[in-house]
Amino acid sequence: MKDCPGALTDNKPIQIFAQEFADSSINFEVTWWTGSSPLDVRQSPDAVVATVKKAFDNAGIEIPFPHRTLTFGDAIPVRLSNPDN
């Protein structure tokens, strides 16, 4: 984050807070200071997310895809239909 082009780091804190355990992740909130122009406000999150993703990649940390396991109490009948009928 200190080298991120969208974050002001001169005597400004960058804070990271763990928020919750989600389905396939631990969600964090990252706060930082940026410029006040509308363009700064829009470009800054893009730069921060790209910087965090690059740091994860460099550290070998993968962001997992969600996985679901479906279980059924009873067997589900499957009927094959004839496309000619």
Jmol script that loads the backbone (N, CA, C; Angstrom):
load data "model"
ATOM      1  N   MET A   1       0.817  -1.199   0.000  1.00  0.00           N
ATOM      2  CA  MET A   1       0.000   0.000   0.000  1.00  0.00           C
ATOM      3  C   MET A   1       0.858   1.258   0.000  1.00  0.00           C
ATOM      4  N   LYS A   2       2.035   1.201   0.595  1.00  0.00           N
ATOM      5  CA  LYS A   2       2.864   2.401   0.661  1.00  0.00           C
ATOM      6  C   LYS A   2       3.306   2.872  -0.707  1.00  0.00           C
ATOM      7  N   ASP A   3       3.393   1.962  -1.678  1.00  0.00           N
ATOM      8  CA  ASP A   3       3.785   2.336  -3.036  1.00  0.00           C
ATOM      9  C   ASP A   3       2.591   2.464  -3.979  1.00  0.00           C
ATOM     10  N   CYS A   4       1.392   2.348  -3.457  1.00  0.00           N
ATOM     11  CA  CYS A   4       0.195   2.409  -4.298  1.00  0.00           C
ATOM     12  C   CYS A   4      -0.026   3.841  -4.779  1.00  0.00           C
ATOM     13  N   PRO A   5      -0.181   4.041  -6.096  1.00  0.00           N
ATOM     14  CA  PRO A   5      -0.326   5.394  -6.609  1.00  0.00           C
ATOM     15  C   PRO A   5      -1.605   6.103  -6.171  1.00  0.00           C
ATOM     16  N   GLY A   6      -2.639   5.370  -5.761  1.00  0.00           N
ATOM     17  CA  GLY A   6      -3.900   6.006  -5.388  1.00  0.00           C
ATOM     18  C   GLY A   6      -4.042   6.309  -3.917  1.00  0.00           C
ATOM     19  N   ALA A   7      -3.051   5.939  -3.107  1.00  0.00           N
ATOM     20  CA  ALA A   7      -3.159   6.141  -1.658  1.00  0.00           C
ATOM     21  C   ALA A   7      -2.133   7.158  -1.189  1.00  0.00           C
ATOM     22  N   LEU A   8      -2.606   8.128  -0.425  1.00  0.00           N
ATOM     23  CA  LEU A   8      -1.703   9.113   0.177  1.00  0.00           C
ATOM     24  C   LEU A   8      -1.155   8.504   1.460  1.00  0.00           C
ATOM     25  N   THR A   9       0.170   8.428   1.581  1.00  0.00           N
ATOM     26  CA  THR A   9       0.766   7.768   2.744  1.00  0.00           C
ATOM     27  C   THR A   9       1.633   8.692   3.588  1.00  0.00           C
ATOM     28  N   ASP A  10       1.775   9.949   3.204  1.00  0.00           N
ATOM     29  CA  ASP A  10       2.611  10.863   3.984  1.00  0.00           C
ATOM     30  C   ASP A  10       1.870  11.268   5.263  1.00  0.00           C
ATOM     31  N   ASN A  11       2.250  10.627   6.364  1.00  0.00           N
ATOM     32  CA  ASN A  11       1.641  10.867   7.677  1.00  0.00           C
ATOM     33  C   ASN A  11       0.151  10.566   7.721  1.00  0.00           C
ATOM     34  N   LYS A  12      -0.316   9.732   6.823  1.00  0.00           N
ATOM     35  CA  LYS A  12      -1.716   9.338   6.802  1.00  0.00           C
ATOM     36  C   LYS A  12      -1.783   7.834   7.072  1.00  0.00           C
ATOM     37  N   PRO A  13      -2.659   7.398   7.955  1.00  0.00           N
ATOM     38  CA  PRO A  13      -2.692   5.967   8.277  1.00  0.00           C
ATOM     39  C   PRO A  13      -3.408   5.144   7.209  1.00  0.00           C
ATOM     40  N   ILE A  14      -2.892   3.955   6.972  1.00  0.00           N
ATOM     41  CA  ILE A  14      -3.596   2.937   6.203  1.00  0.00           C
ATOM     42  C   ILE A  14      -4.029   1.912   7.233  1.00  0.00           C
ATOM     43  N   GLN A  15      -5.314   1.634   7.286  1.00  0.00           N
ATOM     44  CA  GLN A  15      -5.834   0.742   8.307  1.00  0.00           C
ATOM     45  C   GLN A  15      -6.506  -0.461   7.654  1.00  0.00           C
ATOM     46  N   ILE A  16      -6.347  -1.619   8.279  1.00  0.00           N
ATOM     47  CA  ILE A  16      -6.954  -2.852   7.786  1.00  0.00           C
ATOM     48  C   ILE A  16      -7.695  -3.496   8.946  1.00  0.00           C
ATOM     49  N   PHE A  17      -8.977  -3.794   8.725  1.00  0.00           N
ATOM     50  CA  PHE A  17      -9.822  -4.389   9.749  1.00  0.00           C
ATOM     51  C   PHE A  17     -10.440  -5.681   9.221  1.00  0.00           C
ATOM     52  N   ALA A  18     -10.330  -6.766   9.981  1.00  0.00           N
ATOM     53  CA  ALA A  18     -11.042  -7.989   9.634  1.00  0.00           C
ATOM     54  C   ALA A  18     -12.525  -7.746   9.885  1.00  0.00           C
ATOM     55  N   GLN A  19     -13.369  -8.103   8.917  1.00  0.00           N
ATOM     56  CA  GLN A  19     -14.797  -7.840   9.029  1.00  0.00           C
ATOM     57  C   GLN A  19     -15.621  -9.079   9.360  1.00  0.00           C
ATOM     58  N   GLU A  20     -15.380 -10.171   8.600  1.00  0.00           N
ATOM     59  CA  GLU A  20     -16.229 -11.340   8.788  1.00  0.00           C
ATOM     60  C   GLU A  20     -15.645 -12.566   8.100  1.00  0.00           C
ATOM     61  N   PHE A  21     -16.094 -13.728   8.542  1.00  0.00           N
ATOM     62  CA  PHE A  21     -15.860 -14.963   7.826  1.00  0.00           C
ATOM     63  C   PHE A  21     -17.022 -15.121   6.857  1.00  0.00           C
ATOM     64  N   ALA A  22     -16.725 -15.198   5.571  1.00  0.00           N
ATOM     65  CA  ALA A  22     -17.763 -15.371   4.561  1.00  0.00           C
ATOM     66  C   ALA A  22     -17.723 -16.815   4.062  1.00  0.00           C
ATOM     67  N   ASP A  23     -18.492 -17.123   3.008  1.00  0.00           N
ATOM     68  CA  ASP A  23     -18.586 -18.495   2.514  1.00  0.00           C
ATOM     69  C   ASP A  23     -17.223 -19.090   2.173  1.00  0.00           C
ATOM     70  N   SER A  24     -16.406 -18.368   1.436  1.00  0.00           N
ATOM     71  CA  SER A  24     -15.101 -18.889   1.014  1.00  0.00           C
ATOM     72  C   SER A  24     -14.003 -17.871   1.235  1.00  0.00           C
ATOM     73  N   SER A  25     -14.159 -17.009   2.229  1.00  0.00           N
ATOM     74  CA  SER A  25     -13.172 -15.949   2.408  1.00  0.00           C
ATOM     75  C   SER A  25     -13.223 -15.393   3.821  1.00  0.00           C
ATOM     76  N   ILE A  26     -12.219 -14.621   4.128  1.00  0.00           N
ATOM     77  CA  ILE A  26     -12.260 -13.722   5.273  1.00  0.00           C
ATOM     78  C   ILE A  26     -12.258 -12.333   4.667  1.00  0.00           C
ATOM     79  N   ASN A  27     -13.264 -11.550   4.958  1.00  0.00           N
ATOM     80  CA  ASN A  27     -13.395 -10.221   4.357  1.00  0.00           C
ATOM     81  C   ASN A  27     -12.748  -9.169   5.243  1.00  0.00           C
ATOM     82  N   PHE A  28     -11.993  -8.296   4.597  1.00  0.00           N
ATOM     83  CA  PHE A  28     -11.301  -7.213   5.287  1.00  0.00           C
ATOM     84  C   PHE A  28     -11.782  -5.875   4.748  1.00  0.00           C
ATOM     85  N   GLU A  29     -11.722  -4.870   5.586  1.00  0.00           N
ATOM     86  CA  GLU A  29     -11.953  -3.494   5.165  1.00  0.00           C
ATOM     87  C   GLU A  29     -10.599  -2.793   5.217  1.00  0.00           C
ATOM     88  N   VAL A  30     -10.233  -2.143   4.115  1.00  0.00           N
ATOM     89  CA  VAL A  30      -8.988  -1.386   4.037  1.00  0.00           C
ATOM     90  C   VAL A  30      -9.372   0.086   3.891  1.00  0.00           C
ATOM     91  N   THR A  31      -8.829   0.925   4.762  1.00  0.00           N
ATOM     92  CA  THR A  31      -9.098   2.363   4.658  1.00  0.00           C
ATOM     93  C   THR A  31      -7.799   3.101   4.381  1.00  0.00           C
ATOM     94  N   TRP A  32      -7.888   4.135   3.562  1.00  0.00           N
ATOM     95  CA  TRP A  32      -6.723   4.931   3.190  1.00  0.00           C
ATOM     96  C   TRP A  32      -7.200   6.318   2.796  1.00  0.00           C
ATOM     97  N   TRP A  33      -6.258   7.222   2.693  1.00  0.00           N
ATOM     98  CA  TRP A  33      -6.533   8.587   2.275  1.00  0.00           C
ATOM     99  C   TRP A  33      -6.168   8.731   0.803  1.00  0.00           C
ATOM    100  N   THR A  34      -6.955   9.545   0.099  1.00  0.00           N
ATOM    101  CA  THR A  34      -6.674   9.820  -1.304  1.00  0.00           C
ATOM    102  C   THR A  34      -7.016  11.271  -1.596  1.00  0.00           C
ATOM    103  N   GLY A  35      -6.777  11.685  -2.827  1.00  0.00           N
ATOM    104  CA  GLY A  35      -7.138  13.050  -3.216  1.00  0.00           C
ATOM    105  C   GLY A  35      -8.643  13.242  -3.192  1.00  0.00           C
ATOM    106  N   SER A  36      -9.074  14.492  -3.258  1.00  0.00           N
ATOM    107  CA  SER A  36     -10.490  14.788  -3.104  1.00  0.00           C
ATOM    108  C   SER A  36     -11.222  15.027  -4.419  1.00  0.00           C
ATOM    109  N   SER A  37     -10.516  15.030  -5.533  1.00  0.00           N
ATOM    110  CA  SER A  37     -11.215  15.256  -6.802  1.00  0.00           C
ATOM    111  C   SER A  37     -12.042  14.016  -7.143  1.00  0.00           C
ATOM    112  N   PRO A  38     -13.124  14.182  -7.911  1.00  0.00           N
ATOM    113  CA  PRO A  38     -13.926  13.019  -8.312  1.00  0.00           C
ATOM    114  C   PRO A  38     -13.093  11.950  -9.024  1.00  0.00           C
ATOM    115  N   LEU A  39     -12.109  12.356  -9.820  1.00  0.00           N
ATOM    116  CA  LEU A  39     -11.267  11.394 -10.507  1.00  0.00           C
ATOM    117  C   LEU A  39     -10.400  10.621  -9.511  1.00  0.00           C
ATOM    118  N   ASP A  40      -9.832  11.319  -8.520  1.00  0.00           N
ATOM    119  CA  ASP A  40      -9.042  10.633  -7.475  1.00  0.00           C
ATOM    120  C   ASP A  40      -9.885   9.595  -6.742  1.00  0.00           C
ATOM    121  N   VAL A  41     -11.095   9.980  -6.401  1.00  0.00           N
ATOM    122  CA  VAL A  41     -11.984   9.107  -5.639  1.00  0.00           C
ATOM    123  C   VAL A  41     -12.342   7.860  -6.450  1.00  0.00           C
ATOM    124  N   ARG A  42     -12.426   7.984  -7.757  1.00  0.00           N
ATOM    125  CA  ARG A  42     -12.756   6.829  -8.604  1.00  0.00           C
ATOM    126  C   ARG A  42     -11.530   5.973  -8.914  1.00  0.00           C
ATOM    127  N   GLN A  43     -10.402   6.608  -9.161  1.00  0.00           N
ATOM    128  CA  GLN A  43      -9.201   5.853  -9.536  1.00  0.00           C
ATOM    129  C   GLN A  43      -8.531   5.170  -8.348  1.00  0.00           C
ATOM    130  N   SER A  44      -8.651   5.767  -7.182  1.00  0.00           N
ATOM    131  CA  SER A  44      -7.956   5.247  -6.016  1.00  0.00           C
ATOM    132  C   SER A  44      -8.366   3.810  -5.661  1.00  0.00           C
ATOM    133  N   PRO A  45      -9.658   3.470  -5.549  1.00  0.00           N
ATOM    134  CA  PRO A  45     -10.012   2.076  -5.231  1.00  0.00           C
ATOM    135  C   PRO A  45      -9.497   1.085  -6.276  1.00  0.00           C
ATOM    136  N   ASP A  46      -9.504   1.475  -7.544  1.00  0.00           N
ATOM    137  CA  ASP A  46      -8.986   0.610  -8.606  1.00  0.00           C
ATOM    138  C   ASP A  46      -7.505   0.326  -8.377  1.00  0.00           C
ATOM    139  N   ALA A  47      -6.745   1.346  -8.052  1.00  0.00           N
ATOM    140  CA  ALA A  47      -5.306   1.181  -7.819  1.00  0.00           C
ATOM    141  C   ALA A  47      -5.042   0.350  -6.565  1.00  0.00           C
ATOM    142  N   VAL A  48      -5.831   0.569  -5.523  1.00  0.00           N
ATOM    143  CA  VAL A  48      -5.632  -0.173  -4.273  1.00  0.00           C
ATOM    144  C   VAL A  48      -5.945  -1.657  -4.478  1.00  0.00           C
ATOM    145  N   VAL A  49      -7.054  -1.962  -5.128  1.00  0.00           N
ATOM    146  CA  VAL A  49      -7.409  -3.367  -5.362  1.00  0.00           C
ATOM    147  C   VAL A  49      -6.343  -4.051  -6.224  1.00  0.00           C
ATOM    148  N   ALA A  50      -5.874  -3.371  -7.257  1.00  0.00           N
ATOM    149  CA  ALA A  50      -4.828  -3.940  -8.110  1.00  0.00           C
ATOM    150  C   ALA A  50      -3.536  -4.168  -7.318  1.00  0.00           C
ATOM    151  N   THR A  51      -3.188  -3.248  -6.434  1.00  0.00           N
ATOM    152  CA  THR A  51      -1.979  -3.384  -5.610  1.00  0.00           C
ATOM    153  C   THR A  51      -2.098  -4.554  -4.644  1.00  0.00           C
ATOM    154  N   VAL A  52      -3.251  -4.692  -4.007  1.00  0.00           N
ATOM    155  CA  VAL A  52      -3.467  -5.799  -3.071  1.00  0.00           C
ATOM    156  C   VAL A  52      -3.434  -7.131  -3.824  1.00  0.00           C
ATOM    157  N   LYS A  53      -4.087  -7.201  -4.975  1.00  0.00           N
ATOM    158  CA  LYS A  53      -4.090  -8.438  -5.764  1.00  0.00           C
ATOM    159  C   LYS A  53      -2.674  -8.820  -6.186  1.00  0.00           C
ATOM    160  N   LYS A  54      -1.882  -7.847  -6.621  1.00  0.00           N
ATOM    161  CA  LYS A  54      -0.502  -8.123  -7.024  1.00  0.00           C
ATOM    162  C   LYS A  54       0.320  -8.627  -5.832  1.00  0.00           C
ATOM    163  N   ALA A  55       0.112  -8.038  -4.671  1.00  0.00           N
ATOM    164  CA  ALA A  55       0.826  -8.480  -3.464  1.00  0.00           C
ATOM    165  C   ALA A  55       0.428  -9.913  -3.100  1.00  0.00           C
ATOM    166  N   PHE A  56      -0.860 -10.235  -3.216  1.00  0.00           N
ATOM    167  CA  PHE A  56      -1.309 -11.605  -2.964  1.00  0.00           C
ATOM    168  C   PHE A  56      -0.654 -12.565  -3.951  1.00  0.00           C
ATOM    169  N   ASP A  57      -0.660 -12.212  -5.229  1.00  0.00           N
ATOM    170  CA  ASP A  57      -0.049 -13.070  -6.249  1.00  0.00           C
ATOM    171  C   ASP A  57       1.432 -13.301  -5.942  1.00  0.00           C
ATOM    172  N   ASN A  58       2.145 -12.246  -5.601  1.00  0.00           N
ATOM    173  CA  ASN A  58       3.573 -12.352  -5.299  1.00  0.00           C
ATOM    174  C   ASN A  58       3.836 -13.222  -4.064  1.00  0.00           C
ATOM    175  N   ALA A  59       2.888 -13.241  -3.132  1.00  0.00           N
ATOM    176  CA  ALA A  59       3.041 -14.044  -1.912  1.00  0.00           C
ATOM    177  C   ALA A  59       2.493 -15.464  -2.087  1.00  0.00           C
ATOM    178  N   GLY A  60       1.952 -15.770  -3.277  1.00  0.00           N
ATOM    179  CA  GLY A  60       1.402 -17.103  -3.513  1.00  0.00           C
ATOM    180  C   GLY A  60       0.044 -17.322  -2.858  1.00  0.00           C
ATOM    181  N   ILE A  61      -0.663 -16.244  -2.561  1.00  0.00           N
ATOM    182  CA  ILE A  61      -1.989 -16.345  -1.939  1.00  0.00           C
ATOM    183  C   ILE A  61      -3.042 -16.316  -3.037  1.00  0.00           C
ATOM    184  N   GLU A  62      -3.864 -17.363  -3.080  1.00  0.00           N
ATOM    185  CA  GLU A  62      -4.929 -17.436  -4.085  1.00  0.00           C
ATOM    186  C   GLU A  62      -6.253 -17.019  -3.468  1.00  0.00           C
ATOM    187  N   ILE A  63      -7.077 -16.357  -4.254  1.00  0.00           N
ATOM    188  CA  ILE A  63      -8.434 -16.034  -3.830  1.00  0.00           C
ATOM    189  C   ILE A  63      -9.315 -17.171  -4.328  1.00  0.00           C
ATOM    190  N   PRO A  64      -9.929 -17.939  -3.420  1.00  0.00           N
ATOM    191  CA  PRO A  64     -10.654 -19.143  -3.842  1.00  0.00           C
ATOM    192  C   PRO A  64     -12.008 -18.818  -4.468  1.00  0.00           C
ATOM    193  N   PHE A  65     -12.439 -19.733  -5.311  1.00  0.00           N
ATOM    194  CA  PHE A  65     -13.798 -19.680  -5.819  1.00  0.00           C
ATOM    195  C   PHE A  65     -14.686 -20.345  -4.776  1.00  0.00           C
ATOM    196  N   PRO A  66     -15.929 -19.899  -4.651  1.00  0.00           N
ATOM    197  CA  PRO A  66     -16.817 -20.555  -3.691  1.00  0.00           C
ATOM    198  C   PRO A  66     -17.105 -22.004  -4.106  1.00  0.00           C
ATOM    199  N   HIS A  67     -17.235 -22.867  -3.133  1.00  0.00           N
ATOM    200  CA  HIS A  67     -17.581 -24.270  -3.376  1.00  0.00           C
ATOM    201  C   HIS A  67     -18.854 -24.582  -2.603  1.00  0.00           C
ATOM    202  N   ARG A  68     -19.727 -25.383  -3.203  1.00  0.00           N
ATOM    203  CA  ARG A  68     -20.949 -25.813  -2.520  1.00  0.00           C
ATOM    204  C   ARG A  68     -21.083 -27.318  -2.621  1.00  0.00           C
ATOM    205  N   THR A  69     -21.541 -27.914  -1.562  1.00  0.00           N
ATOM    206  CA  THR A  69     -21.847 -29.337  -1.560  1.00  0.00           C
ATOM    207  C   THR A  69     -23.342 -29.475  -1.367  1.00  0.00           C
ATOM    208  N   LEU A  70     -23.982 -30.144  -2.301  1.00  0.00           N
ATOM    209  CA  LEU A  70     -25.422 -30.362  -2.207  1.00  0.00           C
ATOM    210  C   LEU A  70     -25.663 -31.793  -1.769  1.00  0.00           C
ATOM    211  N   THR A  71     -26.475 -31.970  -0.746  1.00  0.00           N
ATOM    212  CA  THR A  71     -26.837 -33.311  -0.294  1.00  0.00           C
ATOM    213  C   THR A  71     -28.343 -33.429  -0.319  1.00  0.00           C
ATOM    214  N   PHE A  72     -28.814 -34.598  -0.673  1.00  0.00           N
ATOM    215  CA  PHE A  72     -30.240 -34.857  -0.763  1.00  0.00           C
ATOM    216  C   PHE A  72     -30.573 -36.054   0.102  1.00  0.00           C
ATOM    217  N   GLY A  73     -31.679 -35.988   0.826  1.00  0.00           N
ATOM    218  CA  GLY A  73     -32.082 -37.076   1.697  1.00  0.00           C
ATOM    219  C   GLY A  73     -32.501 -38.314   0.923  1.00  0.00           C
ATOM    220  N   ASP A  74     -33.183 -38.133  -0.174  1.00  0.00           N
ATOM    221  CA  ASP A  74     -33.665 -39.246  -0.985  1.00  0.00           C
ATOM    222  C   ASP A  74     -33.071 -39.147  -2.374  1.00  0.00           C
ATOM    223  N   ALA A  75     -33.032 -40.291  -3.042  1.00  0.00           N
ATOM    224  CA  ALA A  75     -32.549 -40.291  -4.420  1.00  0.00           C
ATOM    225  C   ALA A  75     -33.501 -39.470  -5.286  1.00  0.00           C
ATOM    226  N   ILE A  76     -32.950 -38.793  -6.251  1.00  0.00           N
ATOM    227  CA  ILE A  76     -33.755 -37.990  -7.172  1.00  0.00           C
ATOM    228  C   ILE A  76     -33.875 -38.760  -8.483  1.00  0.00           C
ATOM    229  N   PRO A  77     -35.111 -39.069  -8.889  1.00  0.00           N
ATOM    230  CA  PRO A  77     -35.264 -39.810 -10.144  1.00  0.00           C
ATOM    231  C   PRO A  77     -34.883 -38.939 -11.336  1.00  0.00           C
ATOM    232  N   VAL A  78     -34.222 -39.564 -12.286  1.00  0.00           N
ATOM    233  CA  VAL A  78     -33.813 -38.860 -13.496  1.00  0.00           C
ATOM    234  C   VAL A  78     -34.481 -39.550 -14.671  1.00  0.00           C
ATOM    235  N   ARG A  79     -35.176 -38.774 -15.502  1.00  0.00           N
ATOM    236  CA  ARG A  79     -35.820 -39.325 -16.698  1.00  0.00           C
ATOM    237  C   ARG A  79     -35.120 -38.773 -17.914  1.00  0.00           C
ATOM    238  N   LEU A  80     -34.788 -39.634 -18.835  1.00  0.00           N
ATOM    239  CA  LEU A  80     -34.217 -39.212 -20.092  1.00  0.00           C
ATOM    240  C   LEU A  80     -35.355 -39.051 -21.087  1.00  0.00           C
ATOM    241  N   SER A  81     -35.356 -37.941 -21.784  1.00  0.00           N
ATOM    242  CA  SER A  81     -36.397 -37.742 -22.776  1.00  0.00           C
ATOM    243  C   SER A  81     -35.819 -37.976 -24.167  1.00  0.00           C
ATOM    244  N   ASN A  82     -36.681 -38.418 -25.024  1.00  0.00           N
ATOM    245  CA  ASN A  82     -36.298 -38.652 -26.416  1.00  0.00           C
ATOM    246  C   ASN A  82     -36.548 -37.356 -27.162  1.00  0.00           C
ATOM    247  N   PRO A  83     -35.513 -36.734 -27.752  1.00  0.00           N
ATOM    248  CA  PRO A  83     -35.707 -35.445 -28.419  1.00  0.00           C
ATOM    249  C   PRO A  83     -36.601 -35.544 -29.642  1.00  0.00           C
ATOM    250  N   ASP A  84     -36.856 -36.767 -30.166  1.00  0.00           N
ATOM    251  CA  ASP A  84     -37.715 -36.916 -31.341  1.00  0.00           C
ATOM    252  C   ASP A  84     -39.184 -36.916 -30.966  1.00  0.00           C
ATOM    253  N   ASN A  85     -39.516 -37.055 -29.697  1.00  0.00           N
ATOM    254  CA  ASN A  85     -40.941 -37.126 -29.284  1.00  0.00           C
ATOM    255  C   ASN A  85     -41.454 -35.785 -28.851  1.00  0.00           C
TER     256      ASN A  85
END
end "model"
wireframe off; spacefill off
backbone 0.3
color backbone group
